[in-house]
């Protein structure tokens, strides 16, 4: 009868011994090395947030040798910069709460350009993200204008921004799925040029575990 035994230690896995063959140790990759290899694998899309292929070139811009997501790296910086300017100059303190809400929602409404498909051109997409970020800053300022504890205002602002992020990411996922399904590779990310290198490295990590 074939004798199959298996022993494990903290640092290595041992391949079962079959018919008296010598055990062949398989080194287990330490957790933090797996994390490091994971981020190295997804490095091409860490800032792009989209596959790096021609089908998604209108969704990113190239800077410092990397592709960057237009929505994230134009919208968020615009909002953060507006918050800094608004509070350091005293602008938000000069505007009443109702006006902050109105301005914020009006600026956020430029997201409708994306919903109706006008942002398929890169320059319109870039320009439209700026008022969205600024609008978000005005909405946050409106929340903080109420006489509430800072942690309550912070929590409400966080929930509001998360609400918008969920909507934006759901729309992005639907668009990406539509584009990938229309591609000749039919969402076959193991072979498509925009994701092949990423998927290959991810699978190599799993093989080494």
N, CA, C and O of each residue as an XYZ file, in Angstrom:
836
protein
N       0.860     -1.198      0.000
C       0.000      0.000      0.000
C       0.894      1.246      0.000
O       1.918      1.294      0.681
N       0.485      2.245     -0.775
C       1.277      3.464     -0.859
C       1.245      4.209      0.459
O       0.181      4.459      1.026
N       2.431      4.560      0.937
C       2.533      5.274      2.200
C       2.608      6.768      1.934
O       3.571      7.261      1.346
N       1.596      7.467      2.368
C       1.558      8.916      2.134
C       1.559      9.615      3.479
O       0.650      9.440      4.290
N       2.583     10.403      3.698
C       2.654     11.166      4.936
C       2.897     12.619      4.609
O       3.434     12.954      3.553
N       2.499     13.471      5.516
C       2.688     14.905      5.297
C       3.030     15.569      6.611
O       2.347     15.374      7.616
N       4.086     16.350      6.598
C       4.449     17.092      7.791
C       4.536     18.559      7.447
O       4.889     18.921      6.325
N       4.216     19.406      8.410
C       4.262     20.842      8.189
C       4.992     21.510      9.332
O       4.872     21.107     10.489
N       5.730     22.507      9.000
C       6.339     23.363     10.017
C       5.856     24.765      9.761
O       5.121     25.002      8.803
N       6.249     25.686     10.585
C       5.787     27.068     10.432
C       6.329     27.702      9.169
O       5.659     28.542      8.569
N       7.528     27.319      8.748
C       8.174     27.992      7.632
C       8.102     27.231      6.323
O       8.426     27.794      5.277
N       7.685     25.958      6.341
C       7.684     25.243      5.085
C       6.575     24.211      5.041
O       6.121     23.704      6.067
N       6.152     23.914      3.815
C       5.224     22.833      3.576
C       6.028     21.696      2.979
O       6.954     21.939      2.205
N       5.688     20.425      3.329
C       6.432     19.294      2.811
C       5.541     18.477      1.902
O       4.451     18.061      2.294
N       5.995     18.254      0.717
C       5.251     17.468     -0.253
C       5.165     16.019      0.243
O       6.164     15.480      0.721
N       3.990     15.376      0.140
C       3.820     14.005      0.633
C       4.853     13.049      0.058
O       5.252     13.156     -1.101
N       5.282     12.092      0.919
C       6.227     11.070      0.490
C       5.456      9.899     -0.099
O       4.593      9.323      0.563
N       5.756      9.556     -1.304
C       5.057      8.484     -2.013
C       6.052      7.386     -2.370
O       7.077      7.639     -3.003
N       5.719      6.113     -1.935
C       6.581      4.961     -2.218
C       8.003      5.151     -1.706
O       8.967      4.711     -2.333
N       8.118      5.812     -0.560
C       9.439      5.932      0.046
C      10.298      7.030     -0.526
O      11.457      7.164     -0.131
N       9.753      7.853     -1.478
C      10.554      8.933     -2.049
C      10.864      9.952     -0.962
O      10.116     10.098      0.004
N      11.965     10.647     -1.134
C      12.343     11.661     -0.166
C      11.337     12.805     -0.195
O      10.821     13.178     -1.248
N      11.073     13.347      0.982
C      10.180     14.503      1.063
C      10.814     15.692      0.349
O      12.016     15.933      0.463
N       9.988     16.431     -0.389
C      10.468     17.592     -1.121
C       9.805     18.828     -0.522
O       8.608     19.039     -0.721
N      10.556     19.643      0.202
C       9.960     20.808      0.862
C       9.506     21.874     -0.134
O      10.204     22.185     -1.099
N       8.322     22.425      0.125
C       7.810     23.553     -0.640
C       7.797     24.750      0.290
O       7.079     24.745      1.289
N       8.573     25.770     -0.016
C       8.683     26.913      0.874
C       7.393     27.724      0.870
O       6.877     28.063     -0.195
N       6.882     28.028      2.027
C       5.697     28.870      2.140
C       6.110     30.330      2.094
O       7.049     30.738      2.778
N       5.406     31.120      1.287
C       5.735     32.535      1.177
C       5.206     33.266      2.405
O       4.009     33.189      2.684
N       6.059     33.974      3.150
C       5.599     34.740      4.308
C       4.490     35.710      3.901
O       4.463     36.199      2.771
N       3.588     35.978      4.823
C       2.421     36.808      4.528
C       2.808     38.159      3.939
O       2.250     38.577      2.924
N       3.757     38.842      4.566
C       4.100     40.184      4.097
C       4.783     40.153      2.735
O       4.704     41.122      1.980
N       5.455     39.045      2.414
C       6.014     38.896      1.070
C       4.911     38.730      0.047
O       5.011     39.223     -1.076
N       3.840     38.021      0.450
C       2.689     37.877     -0.442
C       2.046     39.236     -0.713
O       1.668     39.546     -1.843
N       1.929     40.042      0.347
C       1.361     41.386      0.188
C       2.220     42.215     -0.759
O       1.708     42.901     -1.644
N       3.540     42.141     -0.556
C       4.475     42.892     -1.406
C       4.359     42.452     -2.861
O       4.317     43.289     -3.763
N       4.307     41.137     -3.093
C       4.202     40.617     -4.454
C       2.856     40.979     -5.086
O       2.765     41.198     -6.294
N       1.813     41.038     -4.250
C       0.496     41.414     -4.757
C       0.523     42.831     -5.311
O       0.042     43.078     -6.417
N       1.089     43.772     -4.538
C       1.138     45.159     -4.990
C       2.089     45.332     -6.175
O       1.869     46.191     -7.029
N       3.134     44.525     -6.228
C       4.017     44.571     -7.395
C       3.275     44.086     -8.639
O       3.495     44.588     -9.741
N       2.390     43.099     -8.446
C       1.632     42.547     -9.572
C       0.644     43.560    -10.133
O       0.493     43.683    -11.348
N      -0.036     44.292     -9.232
C      -1.061     45.234     -9.695
C      -0.503     46.645     -9.916
O      -1.261     47.588    -10.146
N       0.818     46.782     -9.846
C       1.452     48.089     -9.998
C       0.989     48.857    -11.233
O       0.777     50.066    -11.140
N       0.820     48.194    -12.405
C       0.402     48.946    -13.597
C      -0.973     49.594    -13.464
O      -1.252     50.584    -14.141
N      -1.848     49.046    -12.592
C      -3.207     49.587    -12.499
C      -3.503     50.221    -11.146
O      -4.644     50.602    -10.882
N      -2.501     50.340    -10.290
C      -2.727     50.933     -8.967
C      -3.257     52.356     -9.096
O      -4.185     52.740     -8.384
N      -2.679     53.131     -9.992
C      -3.126     54.518    -10.171
C      -4.063     54.678    -11.368
O      -4.796     55.663    -11.453
N      -4.044     53.724    -12.284
C      -4.900     53.822    -13.475
C      -6.347     53.457    -13.161
O      -7.273     54.052    -13.713
N      -6.543     52.485    -12.279
C      -7.882     52.012    -11.897
C      -8.653     51.453    -13.083
O      -9.850     51.188    -12.978
N      -7.981     51.276    -14.196
C      -8.577     50.708    -15.403
C      -7.511     49.845    -16.088
O      -6.317     50.052    -15.870
N      -7.931     48.888    -16.906
C      -6.952     48.134    -17.702
C      -6.128     49.089    -18.556
O      -6.654     50.080    -19.064
N      -4.855     48.804    -18.716
C      -3.960     49.694    -19.468
C      -3.947     49.338    -20.944
O      -2.928     48.899    -21.477
N      -5.078     49.528    -21.599
C      -5.170     49.234    -23.024
C      -5.859     50.391    -23.737
O      -6.349     51.319    -23.094
N      -5.894     50.335    -25.069
C      -6.449     51.413    -25.875
C      -7.919     51.677    -25.566
O      -8.385     52.811    -25.675
N      -8.645     50.637    -25.182
C     -10.080     50.787    -24.933
C     -10.372     51.735    -23.775
O     -11.462     52.301    -23.691
N      -9.395     51.909    -22.880
C      -9.616     52.753    -21.698
C      -8.724     53.988    -21.683
O      -8.576     54.630    -20.643
N      -8.130     54.326    -22.820
C      -7.197     55.448    -22.846
C      -7.873     56.785    -22.544
O      -7.219     57.713    -22.068
N      -9.194     56.892    -22.820
C      -9.911     58.135    -22.542
C     -10.276     58.269    -21.066
O     -10.776     59.311    -20.642
N     -10.030     57.230    -20.292
C     -10.373     57.252    -18.864
C      -9.169     57.584    -17.989
O      -9.306     57.728    -16.774
N      -7.996     57.707    -18.595
C      -6.777     57.973    -17.832
C      -5.934     59.044    -18.511
O      -6.157     59.385    -19.673
N      -4.972     59.562    -17.775
C      -3.976     60.463    -18.366
C      -2.601     59.984    -17.940
O      -2.451     59.369    -16.884
N      -1.604     60.263    -18.755
C      -0.247     59.765    -18.505
C       0.606     60.868    -17.899
O       0.695     61.968    -18.446
N       1.239     60.568    -16.755
C       2.083     61.547    -16.075
C       3.100     60.819    -15.212
O       2.766     59.858    -14.520
N       4.356     61.288    -15.258
C       5.439     60.693    -14.469
C       5.619     59.208    -14.788
O       5.941     58.410    -13.907
N       5.410     58.850    -16.045
C       5.617     57.473    -16.460
C       4.531     56.504    -16.042
O       4.710     55.290    -16.146
N       3.382     57.033    -15.561
C       2.287     56.179    -15.116
C       0.966     56.667    -15.691
O       0.831     57.824    -16.089
N      -0.013     55.753    -15.726
C      -1.368     56.126    -16.105
C      -2.154     56.418    -14.836
O      -2.060     55.680    -13.855
N      -2.934     57.501    -14.857
C      -3.692     57.940    -13.687
C      -5.172     58.045    -14.032
O      -5.532     58.533    -15.103
N      -6.021     57.589    -13.126
C      -7.465     57.661    -13.309
C      -7.910     59.123    -13.278
O      -7.626     59.839    -12.318
N      -8.600     59.561    -14.316
C      -9.035     60.958    -14.394
C      -9.990     61.300    -13.258
O      -9.841     62.330    -12.602
N     -10.970     60.432    -13.031
C     -11.967     60.717    -12.008
C     -11.372     60.897    -10.630
O     -11.735     61.826     -9.909
N     -10.457     60.013    -10.257
C      -9.880     60.049     -8.910
C      -8.822     61.130     -8.759
O      -8.811     61.846     -7.759
N      -7.934     61.258     -9.734
C      -6.783     62.138     -9.572
C      -7.000     63.542    -10.126
O      -6.063     64.338    -10.201
N      -8.235     63.843    -10.512
C      -8.631     65.214    -10.819
C      -9.697     65.654     -9.820
O      -9.637     66.758     -9.279
N     -10.667     64.780     -9.582
C     -11.761     65.111     -8.677
C     -11.334     65.274     -7.231
O     -11.641     66.291     -6.610
N     -10.624     64.283     -6.676
C     -10.217     64.351     -5.270
C      -9.278     65.516     -4.977
O      -9.507     66.246     -4.013
N      -8.225     65.718     -5.778
C      -7.356     66.869     -5.510
C      -8.103     68.202     -5.585
O      -7.812     69.125     -4.824
N      -9.075     68.299     -6.516
C      -9.861     69.534     -6.624
C     -10.645     69.789     -5.341
O     -10.712     70.920     -4.858
N     -11.236     68.729     -4.795
C     -11.999     68.869     -3.566
C     -11.126     69.224     -2.377
O     -11.471     70.102     -1.587
N      -9.992     68.540     -2.248
C      -9.076     68.803     -1.126
C      -8.538     70.231     -1.205
O      -8.457     70.929     -0.194
N      -8.169     70.661     -2.418
C      -7.645     72.020     -2.596
C      -8.708     73.061     -2.247
O      -8.401     74.092     -1.648
N      -9.966     72.786     -2.626
C     -11.050     73.720     -2.322
C     -11.291     73.802     -0.826
O     -11.563     74.885     -0.306
N     -11.198     72.686     -0.126
C     -11.358     72.700      1.331
C     -10.268     73.547      1.992
O     -10.535     74.327      2.906
N      -9.037     73.376      1.509
C      -7.917     74.140      2.070
C      -8.120     75.633      1.822
O      -7.970     76.449      2.732
N      -8.459     75.980      0.584
C      -8.659     77.395      0.234
C      -9.853     77.972      0.984
O      -9.793     79.086      1.505
N     -10.945     77.198      1.032
C     -12.164     77.690      1.659
C     -12.002     78.008      3.136
O     -12.565     78.986      3.628
N     -11.240     77.192      3.842
C     -11.075     77.406      5.282
C      -9.916     78.341      5.623
O      -9.991     79.092      6.596
N      -8.855     78.299      4.835
C      -7.718     79.188      5.131
C      -8.023     80.645      4.777
O      -7.498     81.564      5.406
N      -8.868     80.850      3.776
C      -9.224     82.223      3.383
C     -10.465     82.731      4.112
O     -10.781     83.920      4.057
N     -11.165     81.827      4.796
C     -12.382     82.241      5.505
C     -13.600     82.288      4.594
O     -14.653     82.779      4.999
N     -13.472     81.781      3.361
C     -14.579     81.835      2.411
C     -15.803     81.083      2.919
O     -16.921     81.595      2.856
N     -15.597     79.882      3.416
C     -16.725     79.078      3.877
C     -17.430     79.714      5.078
O     -18.640     79.562      5.246
N     -16.670     80.424      5.907
C     -17.276     81.071      7.060
C     -18.130     82.266      6.658
O     -19.031     82.668      7.395
N     -17.846     82.832      5.490
C     -18.593     84.005      5.024
C     -19.905     83.621      4.329
O     -20.800     84.453      4.175
N     -20.009     82.364      3.916
C     -21.192     81.910      3.176
C     -22.139     81.192      4.125
O     -21.716     80.362      4.929
N     -23.423     81.517      4.026
C     -24.387     80.867      4.909
C     -24.610     79.414      4.497
O     -24.292     79.016      3.376
N     -25.151     78.645      5.405
C     -25.299     77.205      5.216
C     -26.131     76.851      3.987
O     -25.741     75.981      3.209
N     -27.266     77.510      3.805
C     -28.139     77.189      2.663
C     -27.430     77.423      1.339
O     -27.613     76.658      0.392
N     -26.620     78.481      1.265
C     -25.879     78.766      0.033
C     -24.816     77.710     -0.214
O     -24.583     77.312     -1.355
N     -24.169     77.254      0.858
C     -23.173     76.190      0.711
C     -23.813     74.934      0.127
O     -23.237     74.289     -0.749
N     -25.009     74.588      0.615
C     -25.715     73.419      0.082
C     -26.075     73.612     -1.388
O     -25.866     72.714     -2.203
N     -26.611     74.773     -1.723
C     -27.041     75.039     -3.105
C     -25.868     74.992     -4.071
O     -25.940     74.343     -5.114
N     -24.789     75.681     -3.722
C     -23.595     75.695     -4.580
C     -23.024     74.290     -4.720
O     -22.648     73.861     -5.811
N     -22.967     73.583     -3.598
C     -22.415     72.232     -3.624
C     -23.194     71.298     -4.535
O     -22.606     70.596     -5.358
N     -24.517     71.285     -4.393
C     -25.331     70.389     -5.226
C     -25.303     70.787     -6.695
O     -25.303     69.927     -7.576
N     -25.280     72.100     -6.960
C     -25.220     72.564     -8.361
C     -23.923     72.120     -9.030
O     -23.929     71.688    -10.183
N     -22.817     72.228     -8.306
C     -21.533     71.807     -8.866
C     -21.480     70.289     -9.023
O     -20.964     69.785    -10.021
N     -22.009     69.563     -8.046
C     -22.035     68.101     -8.137
C     -22.896     67.633     -9.309
O     -22.690     66.541     -9.839
N     -23.854     68.456     -9.709
C     -24.765     68.094    -10.797
C     -24.048     67.934    -12.132
O     -24.609     67.379    -13.077
N     -22.801     68.421    -12.214
C     -22.058     68.251    -13.464
C     -21.753     66.778    -13.730
O     -21.316     66.414    -14.822
N     -21.988     65.940    -12.730
C     -21.817     64.493    -12.938
C     -22.823     63.972    -13.956
O     -22.636     62.899    -14.530
N     -23.879     64.726    -14.177
C     -24.874     64.345    -15.180
C     -24.246     64.257    -16.566
O     -24.718     63.505    -17.419
N     -23.182     65.026    -16.791
C     -22.484     64.961    -18.079
C     -21.962     63.552    -18.321
O     -21.951     63.071    -19.455
N     -21.534     62.901    -17.261
C     -21.030     61.533    -17.374
C     -22.177     60.557    -17.601
O     -22.056     59.615    -18.384
N     -23.289     60.789    -16.910
C     -24.433     59.882    -17.032
C     -25.005     59.892    -18.441
O     -25.400     58.847    -18.959
N     -25.052     61.066    -19.063
C     -25.624     61.151    -20.419
C     -24.584     60.882    -21.510
O     -24.892     60.956    -22.700
N     -23.362     60.573    -21.100
C     -22.355     60.133    -22.060
C     -21.493     61.201    -22.704
O     -20.769     60.911    -23.657
N     -21.550     62.430    -22.208
C     -20.754     63.498    -22.820
C     -19.281     63.440    -22.418
O     -18.442     64.093    -23.038
N     -18.967     62.665    -21.388
C     -17.575     62.617    -20.924
C     -16.774     61.501    -21.606
O     -15.725     61.097    -21.105
N     -17.256     61.015    -22.718
C     -16.481     60.009    -23.441
C     -15.234     60.619    -24.069
O     -14.300     59.911    -24.444
N     -15.237     61.964    -24.176
C     -14.036     62.663    -24.636
C     -13.209     63.069    -23.418
O     -13.735     63.604    -22.442
N     -11.918     62.808    -23.493
C     -11.053     62.989    -22.327
C     -11.080     64.408    -21.781
O     -11.152     64.591    -20.565
N     -11.026     65.416    -22.644
C     -10.943     66.801    -22.164
C     -12.210     67.216    -21.428
O     -12.143     67.971    -20.458
N     -13.366     66.730    -21.880
C     -14.612     67.023    -21.173
C     -14.634     66.287    -19.837
O     -15.086     66.828    -18.828
N     -14.142     65.045    -19.838
C     -14.093     64.257    -18.609
C     -13.228     64.961    -17.561
O     -13.616     65.054    -16.397
N     -12.058     65.456    -17.972
C     -11.146     66.120    -17.040
C     -11.788     67.383    -16.467
O     -11.772     67.606    -15.256
N     -12.356     68.210    -17.360
C     -12.964     69.469    -16.917
C     -14.143     69.211    -15.985
O     -14.332     69.937    -15.009
N     -14.934     68.185    -16.277
C     -16.143     67.919    -15.482
C     -15.825     67.436    -14.075
O     -16.644     67.600    -13.171
N     -14.650     66.842    -13.872
C     -14.303     66.322    -12.546
C     -13.927     67.433    -11.571
O     -14.035     67.254    -10.358
N     -13.493     68.566    -12.085
C     -13.083     69.670    -11.218
C     -14.265     70.226    -10.418
O     -14.163     70.327     -9.195
N     -15.391     70.595    -11.064
C     -16.529     71.091    -10.270
C     -17.133     70.033     -9.347
O     -17.712     70.374     -8.316
N     -17.003     68.759     -9.706
C     -17.507     67.706     -8.817
C     -16.723     67.712     -7.506
O     -17.303     67.633     -6.423
N     -15.408     67.807     -7.618
C     -14.571     67.863     -6.418
C     -14.844     69.113     -5.598
O     -14.932     69.054     -4.372
N     -14.978     70.254     -6.284
C     -15.248     71.510     -5.581
C     -16.627     71.455     -4.920
O     -16.805     71.928     -3.798
N     -17.599     70.872     -5.626
C     -18.946     70.746     -5.076
C     -18.958     69.908     -3.813
O     -19.654     70.236     -2.853
N     -18.185     68.823     -3.810
C     -18.095     67.968     -2.627
C     -17.530     68.760     -1.443
O     -17.961     68.579     -0.304
N     -16.570     69.633     -1.721
C     -15.983     70.457     -0.657
C     -17.029     71.397     -0.063
O     -17.070     71.594      1.151
N     -17.869     71.974     -0.913
C     -18.933     72.861     -0.423
C     -19.948     72.099      0.424
O     -20.434     72.625      1.426
N     -20.272     70.871      0.034
C     -21.209     70.065      0.814
C     -20.634     69.720      2.183
O     -21.344     69.742      3.189
N     -19.354     69.404      2.212
C     -18.692     69.120      3.488
C     -18.688     70.365      4.373
O     -18.921     70.283      5.579
N     -18.418     71.523      3.755
C     -18.422     72.783      4.510
C     -19.820     73.073      5.058
O     -19.963     73.602      6.160
N     -20.849     72.724      4.285
C     -22.232     72.936      4.736
C     -22.522     72.101      5.980
O     -23.158     72.579      6.920
N     -22.057     70.861      5.981
C     -22.266     69.983      7.141
C     -21.540     70.527      8.368
O     -22.085     70.528      9.472
N     -20.303     70.989      8.164
C     -19.513     71.486      9.289
C     -19.993     72.862      9.775
O     -19.556     73.333     10.825
N     -20.883     73.500      9.020
C     -21.389     74.814      9.442
C     -22.444     74.690     10.540
O     -22.778     75.673     11.201
N     -22.971     73.467     10.734
C     -23.956     73.255     11.793
C     -23.248     73.143     13.150
O     -22.106     72.688     13.218
N     -23.918     73.554     14.219
C     -23.308     73.476     15.562
C     -23.341     72.055     16.121
O     -24.063     71.760     17.073
N     -22.547     71.191     15.509
C     -22.483     69.790     15.915
C     -21.082     69.463     16.416
O     -20.120     70.171     16.116
N     -20.982     68.389     17.177
C     -19.657     67.921     17.593
C     -18.854     67.574     16.352
O     -19.414     67.103     15.362
N     -17.545     67.801     16.394
C     -16.721     67.625     15.201
C     -16.796     66.199     14.662
O     -16.754     65.985     13.451
N     -16.908     65.222     15.571
C     -16.918     63.831     15.128
C     -18.229     63.481     14.439
O     -18.266     62.609     13.571
N     -19.305     64.163     14.827
C     -20.581     63.941     14.147
C     -20.519     64.531     12.734
O     -20.942     63.897     11.768
N     -19.992     65.744     12.629
C     -19.850     66.383     11.314
C     -18.934     65.571     10.416
O     -19.203     65.394      9.228
N     -17.844     65.080     11.002
C     -16.906     64.263     10.229
C     -17.585     62.984      9.749
O     -17.423     62.595      8.593
N     -18.340     62.330     10.622
C     -19.016     61.082     10.263
C     -20.050     61.306      9.162
O     -20.145     60.514      8.225
N     -20.824     62.389      9.278
C     -21.831     62.707      8.256
C     -21.170     63.007      6.914
O     -21.659     62.589      5.864
N     -20.053     63.737      6.958
C     -19.316     64.054      5.719
C     -18.769     62.780      5.092
O     -18.832     62.591      3.877
N     -18.233     61.915      5.938
C     -17.678     60.638      5.452
C     -18.773     59.805      4.783
O     -18.561     59.255      3.702
N     -19.929     59.711      5.415
C     -21.036     58.929      4.855
C     -21.523     59.535      3.533
O     -21.849     58.808      2.595
N     -21.570     60.861      3.467
C     -22.010     61.529      2.239
C     -21.058     61.239      1.090
O     -21.490     60.906     -0.013
N     -19.762     61.365      1.349
C     -18.763     61.111      0.315
C     -18.777     59.644     -0.095
O     -18.647     59.328     -1.278
N     -18.936     58.744      0.880
C     -19.002     57.317      0.563
C     -20.210     57.007     -0.315
O     -20.139     56.148     -1.194
N     -21.312     57.704     -0.078
C     -22.516     57.526     -0.898
C     -22.210     57.854     -2.358
O     -22.579     57.104     -3.262
N     -21.531     58.985     -2.580
C     -21.177     59.378     -3.943
C     -20.173     58.399     -4.561
O     -20.265     58.064     -5.742
N     -19.215     57.948     -3.747
C     -18.200     57.022     -4.245
C     -18.844     55.716     -4.707
O     -18.462     55.155     -5.734
N     -19.829     55.235     -3.935
C     -20.513     53.997     -4.308
C     -21.222     54.156     -5.648
O     -21.130     53.287     -6.515
N     -21.926     55.269     -5.811
C     -22.632     55.528     -7.073
C     -21.650     55.584     -8.237
O     -21.875     54.973     -9.282
N     -20.557     56.323     -8.047
C     -19.558     56.484     -9.113
C     -18.912     55.144     -9.452
O     -18.726     54.829    -10.628
N     -18.565     54.348     -8.430
C     -17.896     53.069     -8.672
C     -18.823     52.045     -9.313
O     -18.384     51.236    -10.130
N     -20.099     52.076     -8.950
C     -21.057     51.175     -9.598
C     -21.166     51.514    -11.078
O     -21.159     50.624    -11.929
N     -21.268     52.809    -11.382
C     -21.339     53.237    -12.787
C     -20.057     52.859    -13.521
O     -20.102     52.407    -14.665
N     -18.911     53.047    -12.860
C     -17.631     52.708    -13.485
C     -17.544     51.214    -13.773
O     -17.089     50.810    -14.842
N     -17.981     50.394    -12.819
C     -17.937     48.939    -13.002
C     -18.814     48.500    -14.172
O     -18.432     47.635    -14.960
N     -19.986     49.104    -14.271
C     -20.899     48.769    -15.376
C     -20.277     49.143    -16.717
O     -20.348     48.383    -17.683
N     -19.660     50.339    -16.762
C     -19.026     50.794    -17.999
C     -17.850     49.900    -18.374
O     -17.684     49.544    -19.541
N     -17.035     49.538    -17.385
C     -15.872     48.694    -17.653
C     -16.307     47.319    -18.159
O     -15.709     46.766    -19.081
N     -17.345     46.786    -17.548
C     -17.842     45.485    -17.982
C     -18.363     45.553    -19.418
O     -18.140     44.644    -20.218
N     -19.055     46.642    -19.726
C     -19.587     46.824    -21.069
C     -18.470     46.924    -22.098
O     -18.538     46.309    -23.162
N     -17.435     47.708    -21.772
C     -16.311     47.885    -22.691
C     -15.554     46.575    -22.875
O     -15.191     46.213    -23.994
N     -15.314     45.861    -21.761
C     -14.563     44.601    -21.834
C     -15.337     43.530    -22.600
O     -14.743     42.746    -23.341
N     -16.646     43.492    -22.426
C     -17.453     42.500    -23.146
C     -17.509     42.794    -24.637
O     -17.674     41.887    -25.453
N     -17.370     44.075    -24.990
C     -17.401     44.456    -26.402
C     -16.043     44.271    -27.074
O     -15.928     44.327    -28.298
N     -15.018     44.051    -26.252
C     -13.659     43.866    -26.766
C     -13.519     42.490    -27.409
O     -14.290     41.578    -27.111
N     -12.543     42.345    -28.282
C     -12.319     41.057    -28.952
C     -11.938     39.954    -27.969
O     -12.107     38.772    -28.267
N     -11.421     40.338    -26.786
C     -11.019     39.333    -25.794
C     -12.177     38.935    -24.872
O     -12.050     37.989    -24.095
N     -13.306     39.652    -24.954
C     -14.516     39.291    -24.212
C     -14.246     39.085    -22.714
O     -14.612     38.060    -22.140
N     -13.603     40.072    -22.103
C     -13.307     40.040    -20.661
C     -12.366     38.906    -20.257
O     -12.299     38.541    -19.083
N     -11.645     38.355    -21.221
C     -10.650     37.323    -20.905
C      -9.374     38.022    -20.453
O      -8.452     38.211    -21.245
N      -9.322     38.406    -19.175
C      -8.216     39.209    -18.660
C      -6.893     38.458    -18.619
O      -5.837     39.078    -18.496
N      -6.932     37.145    -18.719
C      -5.682     36.380    -18.747
C      -4.934     36.593    -20.059
O      -3.722     36.389    -20.127
N      -5.649     36.998    -21.090
C      -5.032     37.143    -22.407
C      -5.076     38.560    -22.971
O      -4.308     38.886    -23.876
N      -5.961     39.403    -22.450
C      -6.059     40.751    -23.014
C      -4.804     41.552    -22.680
O      -4.256     41.396    -21.589
N      -4.340     42.402    -23.584
C      -3.091     43.150    -23.369
C      -3.142     44.112    -22.196
O      -2.100     44.465    -21.643
N      -4.343     44.545    -21.804
C      -4.454     45.501    -20.716
C      -4.335     44.899    -19.331
O      -4.080     45.618    -18.364
N      -4.516     43.577    -19.216
C      -4.498     42.938    -17.901
C      -3.635     41.684    -17.848
O      -3.452     41.110    -16.774
N      -3.102     41.248    -18.985
C      -2.368     39.983    -19.044
C      -1.213     39.934    -18.050
O      -1.075     38.959    -17.310
N      -0.388     40.967    -18.024
C       0.791     40.958    -17.143
C       0.378     40.925    -15.677
O       1.022     40.267    -14.861
N      -0.692     41.631    -15.347
C      -1.177     41.649    -13.965
C      -1.684     40.275    -13.550
O      -1.317     39.768    -12.490
N      -2.523     39.675    -14.378
C      -3.099     38.373    -14.057
C      -2.026     37.290    -13.965
O      -2.106     36.400    -13.118
N      -1.024     37.367    -14.837
C       0.046     36.375    -14.834
C       0.811     36.415    -13.515
O       1.108     35.372    -12.932
N       1.132     37.625    -13.044
C       1.873     37.762    -11.786
C       1.030     37.322    -10.596
O       1.543     36.721     -9.652
N      -0.267     37.623    -10.644
C      -1.153     37.205     -9.557
C      -1.245     35.693     -9.481
O      -1.249     35.119     -8.392
N      -1.319     35.049    -10.630
C      -1.406     33.586    -10.653
C      -0.090     32.951    -10.192
O      -0.092     31.893     -9.562
N       1.022     33.597    -10.506
C       2.324     33.075    -10.052
C       2.423     33.112     -8.532
O       3.029     32.228     -7.926
N       1.829     34.130     -7.914
C       1.840     34.209     -6.456
C       1.075     33.044     -5.864
O       1.516     32.450     -4.880
N      -0.062     32.709     -6.447
C      -0.884     31.607     -5.955
C      -0.169     30.263     -6.119
O      -0.287     29.372     -5.277
N       0.577     30.140     -7.228
C       1.291     28.891     -7.467
C       2.396     28.660     -6.451
O       2.738     27.520     -6.139
N       2.958     29.764     -5.931
C       4.086     29.656     -5.004
C       3.616     29.420     -3.568
O       4.421     29.053     -2.711
N       2.350     29.620     -3.298
C       1.852     29.474     -1.934
C       1.946     28.020     -1.473
O       1.570     27.704     -0.344
